[in-house]
C-alpha cells in the first residue's frame, strides 16, 4: 500500500517556499506467514522512498490570522522543475539535524515581498487588509456571542438547580405536614377511645 505525505517548509531565504512530498510504502511485518493472528496484530512497516521538492509562487492571501498588514499565501502555480531526492540525500543536504522553524514574517517584509517579487500594488494590499479586518471583526463578534451564550446557559442551569431544590423542599414540607396531620388524627382517635372507655 502506498501513500503520499506532504510538508511545507519555509526556507531561510524569504523568496521561496518548499513543499516536500514523500511516498511511503507500507507492508505488514510478520515473522510467521502462516499465523493469521500475528499478521493481524503486527505493526506495519513504513519505508520512505523519495522526496519531491516543489517551489511554489507566493501571492496575496486572505488568512485573518495576521496581526497587521497583508497576509501572504502560496499560489497554485509552482516551478515545474521539481527536485527529487532520496531520503538519505535529503538528510545529508540538511545535516543540521534540527527542524527548520517557520518564522512569522513582519508586515514590512510581507509588503516588500508582495510588492517587489509578486507585483501586488499598494491598493490591492489595502483592499486585502480591509477584507481581513472585516473577517477579524466578524470572528470577534462570533466569539463574544459565544461567551454570552455560555454565561446564559450557566445562568439557566443554575436556575434549574435552584428550582429543583425548592420543589424538593416544598414536597418535603408537604410530606412533614401530612405526617403531622396523620399523627394528630391518630392521637385524637386514641384519646377518644381512652375517654370512651
Secondary structure by P-SEA (a helix, b strand, c coil): cbbbbbbbbbcccccbbbbbbbbbbbbbbbcccccaaaaaabbbbbbbcbbbbbbbbbcccccccccccbbbbbccccccbbbbbcaaaaaaaaccccccccccccaaaaaaaaaccccccaaaaaaaaaaaaaaaaaaaaaaaaaaaaaaaaaaaaaaaaaaaaaaaaaaaaaaaaaaaaaaaaaaaaaaaaaaac
